[in-house]
Structures are given as structure tokens and as C-alpha cells.
Amino acid sequence: MRAPNTLDDIRKLAGADTPVHPASAVKAGWSSIVREAVRYGEVIVTNHNRPEVVVVDIAAYAELVRRAQANDPLRALQADFDRRLAVLATPDGEARLRAIAATGIGPPIARRKAVRKTAR
């Protein structure tokens, strides 16, 4: 997905009622920008009429971080890896590992069959 790079793109994401201010207004009135961010959740800041940054209030930021962490694909991979690795901590883990190593790198079905034989 490409990054939104026009004001229209950003407005579609943020909503039409999200305040927009040029960078010069931010420099001149930071406290009012902060108040708007708290009130609306976010403020779009432009530079030469192009969106440059979005100022968000702390609650919106915390929610963005929480959602990003909850949807992190690496977490699912880590959980799957940990589940598979836990097999080695079982009483027959060493035998299963040796069976897998003995099959070498081949089709996954051959590795599964070898592991099943040692699990019996």
C-alpha cells in the first residue's frame, strides 16, 4: 500500500472534519494546535499545501500503537516458532530432532512421517 501523499488522501483517512494547518501556523501557535489535537484527535500539518505530519493526541497515539502491536504478523510467527520449539522440551524431543535431522532436507511430508514414527 502506498503512503498517502496528498491532502485528499489524508482527509480520506482522517475525516473531513480534521483540522488542517500550514507549518507556519504551527510555529506561531503550537498551544492552539495541541488543543485542536486533543479535541479532534489529530491535526494535519501541511508544508506548501502538501501533508507533512499529523499531530495526534496521546490517547490516539496509544491506540495506534496498541493496534499495531496486536496486528503484528511477527507475533504470530513467533508464537508458531515457540510452539514448534516446545516439542524439543518434551521427553521424546531429542529422538524427534534426530529423526528430523536424519531425513535431511526433503519434502515436508517425509519430515512429518519421520517425526510421527518417533512419536509413537
C-alpha positions as CSV (number, residue, x, y, z in Angstrom):
1,M,0.0,0.0,0.0
2,R,1.4,3.4,-1.0
3,A,1.7,6.1,1.6
4,P,-0.9,8.8,1.4
5,N,0.8,11.8,-0.1
6,T,-2.0,14.3,-1.0
7,L,-4.2,16.3,1.3
8,D,-7.2,14.5,-0.1
9,D,-5.6,11.1,0.7
10,I,-5.0,12.1,4.3
11,R,-8.5,13.6,4.6
12,K,-10.0,10.3,3.5
13,L,-8.1,8.5,6.3
14,A,-8.6,11.2,9.0
15,G,-12.0,12.5,8.1
16,A,-13.2,15.7,6.5
17,D,-13.5,17.5,9.9
18,T,-9.9,17.0,10.9
19,P,-8.2,20.4,11.2
20,V,-5.5,21.3,8.7
21,H,-2.9,23.9,9.3
22,P,0.2,25.0,7.4
23,A,3.5,24.6,9.2
24,S,3.8,28.3,9.7
25,A,0.7,28.3,11.8
26,V,2.1,25.5,13.9
27,K,5.2,27.6,14.6
28,A,3.2,30.6,15.5
29,G,0.5,28.8,17.7
30,W,1.7,25.5,19.0
31,S,-0.6,25.6,22.0
32,S,-3.7,26.0,19.8
33,I,-2.6,23.1,17.6
34,V,-2.2,20.9,20.7
35,R,-5.7,21.9,21.9
36,E,-7.1,21.0,18.5
37,A,-5.3,17.7,18.5
38,V,-6.8,16.9,21.9
39,R,-10.3,18.0,20.7
40,Y,-10.3,16.3,17.3
41,G,-7.8,13.5,18.0
42,E,-5.5,14.7,15.3
43,V,-4.3,17.8,13.3
44,I,-2.9,17.6,9.8
45,V,0.1,19.9,9.2
46,T,1.0,20.9,5.7
47,N,4.0,22.3,4.0
48,H,3.4,24.1,0.8
49,N,-0.1,22.7,0.8
50,R,1.2,19.1,1.0
51,P,0.6,17.0,4.1
52,E,3.8,16.6,6.1
53,V,2.9,15.3,9.5
54,V,-0.1,14.5,11.7
55,V,-0.1,15.7,15.3
56,V,-2.2,13.2,17.4
57,D,-3.2,13.4,21.0
58,I,-1.7,10.9,23.4
59,A,-4.9,8.7,23.6
60,A,-5.0,8.4,19.8
61,Y,-1.2,7.6,19.7
62,A,-1.6,4.9,22.4
63,E,-4.5,3.3,20.4
64,L,-2.4,3.3,17.2
65,V,0.5,1.6,19.0
66,R,-1.8,-0.9,20.6
67,R,-3.5,-1.8,17.3
68,A,-0.1,-2.0,15.5
69,Q,1.2,-4.4,18.1
70,A,-2.0,-6.5,18.1
71,N,-1.8,-6.9,14.4
72,D,1.9,-7.6,14.2
73,P,2.5,-10.5,11.9
74,L,5.8,-11.3,13.6
75,R,3.9,-12.1,16.8
76,A,2.0,-14.9,15.1
77,L,5.2,-16.2,13.6
78,Q,6.9,-16.1,17.0
79,A,4.1,-17.9,18.6
80,D,4.2,-20.6,15.9
81,F,8.0,-20.9,16.3
82,D,7.7,-21.1,20.0
83,R,5.1,-23.8,19.8
84,R,7.2,-25.9,17.4
85,L,10.3,-25.4,19.5
86,A,8.5,-26.5,22.6
87,V,8.4,-30.0,21.1
88,L,12.1,-30.3,21.8
89,A,11.4,-29.8,25.5
90,T,9.3,-33.0,25.7
91,P,10.7,-36.3,26.9
92,D,11.0,-37.6,23.3
93,G,12.2,-34.3,21.9
94,E,15.8,-35.4,21.3
95,A,14.6,-38.5,19.4
96,R,12.2,-36.4,17.3
97,L,15.0,-33.9,16.5
98,R,17.3,-36.7,15.5
99,A,14.6,-38.2,13.2
100,I,14.1,-34.9,11.5
101,A,17.9,-34.4,11.1
102,A,18.2,-37.9,9.7
103,T,15.6,-37.2,6.9
104,G,17.7,-34.3,5.6
105,I,16.2,-31.5,3.7
106,G,13.5,-33.0,1.6
107,P,9.7,-32.7,1.1
108,P,7.9,-31.7,4.2
109,I,5.8,-34.8,4.1
110,A,8.9,-37.0,4.6
111,R,9.9,-35.0,7.6
112,R,6.4,-35.3,9.1
113,K,6.4,-39.1,8.6
114,A,9.7,-39.4,10.3
115,V,8.6,-37.3,13.2
116,R,5.4,-39.3,13.6
117,K,7.3,-42.6,13.7
118,T,9.4,-41.4,16.6
119,A,6.4,-40.0,18.4
120,R,4.8,-43.5,18.7
